[in-house]
Amino acid sequence: GPLLAGLLAGAIASLVVAPAEATRIRQVSDPDYAGAGMLGAAGLLFREEGPGGLFRGVPATLAKQLPYTAAKQVSFDALSELFAAGPLPRWASTAAAAAAAAALSTLASQPGDALLSQVSCYSTEDGDLCVAPPPGGLAGFR
């Protein structure tokens, strides 16, 4: 049903978004990539690390995207039915369901978003370099 559809959509979205996320994180953390622009940096990352470099962040992206899309799909479907039975016009009940689903899905994905934002690893000439969580841990997991 809606949960499986949301999980599948989240997995597909994660695979589509992964190269852009990997490139963005590299542009922020490595000065050699910062001025190359998105496409230039993605090309440089691919030449240096191959396709694996573009998809290295998939597990972290899944940690954010799967809860988000699943929560949004399930809550929108349930709330649409609930609000449709009420006194609001159809457009208003749909808008209310969408707003509530957006809020719920954002809350559901917050820990994964913190993980994705604060942890990244990439290869260097001296081995793998990881940008570790700040002292005190990840904000979404305290």
C-alpha positions in Angstrom: 0.0 0.0 0.0 1.0 3.6 0.7 3.9 2.6 3.0 5.6 0.4 0.4 5.0 3.0 -2.3 6.6 5.6 -0.1 9.6 3.4 0.6 10.1 2.6 -3.0 9.8 6.2 -4.1 12.3 7.2 -1.4 14.8 4.5 -2.5 14.5 5.7 -6.2 14.9 9.3 -5.2 18.0 8.5 -3.1 19.7 6.9 -6.1 18.8 9.8 -8.3 20.0 12.4 -5.7 23.1 10.6 -4.5 25.6 12.0 -7.2 24.5 15.6 -6.6 24.7 15.1 -2.8 28.2 13.5 -3.1 29.3 16.4 -5.3 27.8 19.1 -3.0 29.5 17.6 0.1 32.8 17.4 -1.8 32.5 21.0 -2.9 32.0 22.2 0.7 34.7 20.1 2.2 37.5 20.2 -0.5 38.8 23.5 -1.9 39.9 21.8 -5.1 36.2 21.1 -5.9 34.8 24.3 -4.5 35.2 26.5 -7.6 34.5 23.8 -10.2 30.7 24.3 -10.4 28.4 21.3 -9.9 29.0 19.6 -13.2 32.7 20.2 -13.2 33.0 18.9 -9.6 30.9 15.8 -10.5 33.2 15.1 -13.4 36.3 15.5 -11.3 34.8 13.2 -8.6 34.0 10.6 -11.3 37.5 10.8 -12.8 39.2 10.5 -9.4 37.0 7.9 -7.8 34.8 6.3 -10.5 31.1 5.8 -10.1 31.5 4.6 -6.5 32.5 8.2 -5.5 29.2 9.5 -6.8 27.2 6.9 -4.9 29.2 6.8 -1.7 26.6 8.7 0.3 23.6 6.4 -0.6 23.2 4.9 2.9 23.1 8.3 4.6 20.7 9.6 1.9 18.5 6.6 2.5 18.5 7.4 6.2 16.9 10.7 5.3 14.8 10.0 2.3 13.1 6.7 3.2 11.4 8.0 6.4 10.5 11.3 4.6 8.8 9.8 1.6 7.1 7.0 3.5 5.8 9.4 6.2 4.6 11.8 3.6 2.8 9.2 1.5 1.1 7.4 4.4 0.1 10.6 6.3 -1.1 12.4 3.2 -3.3 9.4 2.1 -4.7 9.0 5.6 -5.3 12.7 6.3 -6.8 13.3 2.9 -9.5 10.7 3.7 -10.0 12.1 7.2 -10.3 15.7 6.1 -12.5 14.9 3.0 -15.2 13.6 5.4 -15.2 17.0 7.2 -16.9 20.3 6.4 -14.1 21.9 4.4 -14.2 22.3 0.7 -12.2 19.7 -1.2 -9.4 22.1 -2.1 -9.0 23.2 1.6 -9.1 19.6 2.9 -6.4 18.6 0.3 -4.3 21.6 1.3 -4.6 20.9 5.0 -3.7 17.2 4.4 -0.6 18.3 2.3 0.5 20.8 5.0 0.2 18.3 7.8 1.9 15.5 5.8 4.8 17.9 5.0 5.2 18.7 8.7 5.1 15.1 9.8 7.5 13.9 7.1 10.0 16.6 7.9 9.9 15.5 11.6 10.3 11.9 10.5 13.4 12.6 8.4 15.2 15.0 10.8 17.6 12.5 12.3 18.6 11.2 8.9 19.0 14.8 7.7 21.3 15.5 10.6 23.3 12.4 9.8 23.6 13.4 6.1 24.6 17.0 6.9 27.2 16.2 9.5 29.0 13.1 8.4 30.8 12.6 5.1 33.8 10.6 4.0 35.9 10.7 0.8 39.2 9.3 -0.4 42.4 11.3 -0.5 46.0 10.4 -1.5 46.6 9.6 2.2 43.6 7.4 2.6 40.0 8.0 3.5 39.1 11.3 5.2 36.0 11.6 7.2 34.3 14.7 8.4 33.2 13.5 11.8 30.3 14.6 13.9 30.9 17.6 16.1 31.8 17.1 19.8 28.6 16.2 21.7 27.3 14.1 18.9 24.8 14.6 16.1 22.1 17.1 16.8 19.3 14.8 15.7 20.4 12.0 18.0 20.8 13.8 21.3 
